[in-house]
Amino acid sequence: MTHFLIESPHTEKDCAMIVKETMAIGYLTHFYWGCKKDDHRGWAIIEAENEKEALLSVPSLLRGKSKAIQIVQFNPKEVESW
C-alpha cells in the first residue's frame, strides 16, 4: 500500500457538518483539524492503492477541493547514498 497525506480545506460555516460527515464515513479518528485555531482544514495520513482511493476518506462535498499527496519515508541507507 501507498501512503497519502490528505489535506481537506473547508469553510468555518461548513465546519460542523464536515466533521460530522467525516465521522459518518468512518475516518474521524484518522484526521487532525486546525479548526479550533481558525484554520479550517483537516489532515490525515491514509494508506490506499491510489490518489482516488485515498480521497474516499474525505466527505464527497470536499473531494474536489482536497489533495491526496503521495508520501514516503526515507531510510538511513537511502539518505547516505545521495
Backbone as numpy.savetxt, mean C-alpha at the origin, in Angstrom:
# Nx Ny Nz CAx CAy CAz Cx Cy Cz
7.01 -15.03 -4.54 6.18 -13.84 -4.54 7.05 -12.59 -4.54
6.51 -11.55 -5.10 7.17 -10.27 -5.17 6.57 -9.34 -4.12
7.38 -8.45 -3.59 6.90 -7.47 -2.61 6.63 -6.14 -3.31
5.55 -5.50 -2.90 5.17 -4.20 -3.43 4.90 -3.25 -2.27
5.38 -2.02 -2.41 5.02 -0.95 -1.50 3.79 -0.27 -2.09
2.72 -0.24 -1.33 1.48 0.39 -1.77 1.41 1.76 -1.14
1.09 2.75 -1.96 0.81 4.10 -1.46 -0.58 4.46 -1.96
-1.44 4.80 -1.02 -2.84 5.01 -1.34 -3.33 6.35 -0.79
-3.36 7.39 -1.63 -3.82 8.70 -1.16 -5.35 8.81 -1.17
-5.87 9.60 -0.26 -7.30 9.88 -0.22 -7.51 11.25 0.41
-8.71 11.73 0.36 -9.00 13.04 0.92 -9.43 12.91 2.38
-9.35 14.01 3.11 -9.81 14.04 4.49 -11.30 13.69 4.55
-12.04 14.19 3.58 -13.49 13.93 3.51 -13.78 12.43 3.39
-12.97 11.72 2.61 -13.19 10.29 2.36 -12.49 9.38 3.37
-11.76 9.95 4.30 -10.88 9.17 5.17 -11.61 8.03 5.90
-12.65 8.33 6.65 -13.34 7.30 7.43 -13.87 6.20 6.53
-14.44 6.58 5.40 -14.98 5.59 4.47 -13.87 4.68 3.93
-12.73 5.25 3.57 -11.63 4.47 3.00 -11.07 3.50 4.03
-10.89 3.95 5.26 -10.37 3.07 6.30 -11.35 1.93 6.55
-12.63 2.23 6.60 -13.65 1.18 6.80 -13.68 0.20 5.63
-13.54 0.69 4.40 -13.52 -0.20 3.24 -12.27 -1.08 3.24
-11.15 -0.50 3.67 -9.91 -1.28 3.76 -10.10 -2.41 4.77
-10.78 -2.13 5.87 -11.08 -3.17 6.85 -12.02 -4.22 6.25
-13.01 -3.79 5.51 -14.00 -4.71 4.92 -13.37 -5.68 3.93
-12.33 -5.24 3.21 -11.69 -6.14 2.24 -10.55 -6.94 2.87
-10.34 -6.75 4.19 -9.40 -7.59 4.92 -7.96 -7.12 4.98
-7.69 -5.85 4.69 -6.31 -5.37 4.66 -6.00 -4.29 5.68
-6.90 -4.01 6.62 -6.67 -2.93 7.58 -5.35 -3.11 8.32
-5.06 -4.32 8.78 -3.84 -4.54 9.57 -2.57 -4.50 8.75
-2.68 -4.46 7.44 -1.50 -4.35 6.57 -1.05 -2.90 6.39
-1.96 -1.96 6.62 -1.71 -0.56 6.29 -1.29 0.27 7.50
-0.48 1.26 7.22 -0.13 2.33 8.15 -0.68 3.61 7.54
-1.14 4.51 8.41 -1.87 5.69 7.94 -1.24 6.97 8.46
-1.24 8.00 7.64 -0.76 9.32 8.05 -1.89 10.25 8.44
-3.10 9.77 8.45 -4.30 10.60 8.60 -4.33 11.42 9.89
-3.88 10.86 10.99 -3.92 11.60 12.26 -2.95 12.77 12.28
-2.05 12.82 11.33 -1.12 13.95 11.18 -1.44 14.75 9.91
-2.67 14.63 9.45 -3.20 15.38 8.30 -2.48 15.05 6.99
-1.96 13.85 6.88 -1.37 13.35 5.63 -2.22 12.15 5.24
-3.21 12.38 4.41 -4.21 11.36 4.12 -3.74 10.39 3.03
-2.84 9.50 3.49 -2.33 8.41 2.67 -2.20 7.18 3.55
-2.29 6.03 2.91 -2.01 4.77 3.58 -0.85 4.10 2.87
-0.04 3.34 3.64 1.09 2.61 3.07 1.07 1.18 3.58
1.45 0.26 2.72 1.55 -1.15 3.11 2.59 -1.83 2.25
3.14 -2.91 2.76 3.99 -3.79 1.97 3.20 -5.08 1.79
2.95 -5.41 0.53 2.09 -6.52 0.16 2.87 -7.51 -0.69
2.67 -8.80 -0.47 3.22 -9.83 -1.35 2.17 -10.13 -2.41
2.59 -10.10 -3.68 1.66 -10.36 -4.77 2.44 -10.84 -5.99
1.72 -11.40 -6.94 2.33 -11.87 -8.19 2.70 -10.71 -9.11
1.92 -9.63 -9.06 2.16 -8.49 -9.95 1.50 -7.24 -9.37
1.73 -6.12 -10.03 1.22 -4.83 -9.56 -0.31 -4.82 -9.46
-0.95 -5.37 -10.47 -2.42 -5.37 -10.49 -2.97 -6.15 -9.29
-2.37 -7.28 -8.99 -2.81 -8.08 -7.84 -2.54 -7.33 -6.53
-1.41 -6.66 -6.45 -1.07 -5.91 -5.24 -2.10 -4.81 -4.97
-2.58 -4.18 -6.02 -3.55 -3.09 -5.85 -4.93 -3.58 -5.39
-5.15 -4.88 -5.39 -6.41 -5.40 -4.85 -6.50 -5.19 -3.34
-5.42 -4.81 -2.71 -5.42 -4.51 -1.27 -6.00 -3.13 -0.97
-6.27 -2.37 -2.02 -6.77 -1.00 -1.90 -8.25 -0.99 -2.28
-9.09 -0.24 -1.55 -10.49 -0.13 -1.97 -10.60 0.31 -3.43
-11.57 -0.23 -4.13 -11.70 0.00 -5.58 -11.77 1.47 -5.93
-12.36 2.29 -5.07 -12.45 3.73 -5.31 -11.09 4.39 -5.48
-10.05 3.81 -4.86 -8.71 4.43 -4.87 -7.72 3.77 -5.81
-8.06 2.68 -6.43 -7.06 1.93 -7.21 -6.44 2.76 -8.33
-7.21 3.62 -8.94 -6.67 4.45 -10.02 -5.69 5.51 -9.55
-5.76 5.88 -8.27 -4.88 6.91 -7.69 -3.71 6.30 -6.93
-3.79 5.02 -6.62 -2.78 4.37 -5.78 -1.62 3.86 -6.62
-0.50 3.65 -5.93 0.70 3.12 -6.58 1.07 1.80 -5.94
1.57 0.89 -6.74 2.17 -0.35 -6.27 3.58 -0.38 -6.86
4.57 -0.20 -6.01 5.96 -0.10 -6.43 6.69 -1.39 -6.03
7.23 -2.10 -7.01 7.96 -3.33 -6.69 9.20 -2.97 -5.89
9.41 -3.66 -4.78 10.56 -3.39 -3.92 11.34 -4.67 -3.67
12.61 -4.51 -3.32 13.48 -5.65 -3.00 14.33 -5.28 -1.79
14.88 -6.29 -1.15 15.90 -6.10 -0.13 17.21 -6.57 -0.71
18.27 -5.87 -0.40 19.60 -6.29 -0.83 20.26 -7.07 0.29
21.07 -8.04 -0.10 21.85 -8.75 0.91 23.29 -8.23 0.86
24.07 -8.47 1.91 25.43 -7.94 1.97 26.31 -8.34 0.79
26.18 -9.56 0.28 27.01 -9.99 -0.85 26.70 -9.18 -2.11
25.42 -8.88 -2.33 25.07 -8.06 -3.50 25.69 -6.67 -3.38
25.61 -6.10 -2.20 26.13 -4.76 -1.99 27.64 -4.73 -2.15
28.31 -5.72 -1.62 29.77 -5.79 -1.74 30.24 -5.94 -3.16
29.43 -6.56 -4.01 29.84 -6.78 -5.40 29.66 -5.54 -6.28
29.08 -4.51 -5.75 28.90 -3.28 -6.56 30.14 -2.48 -6.63
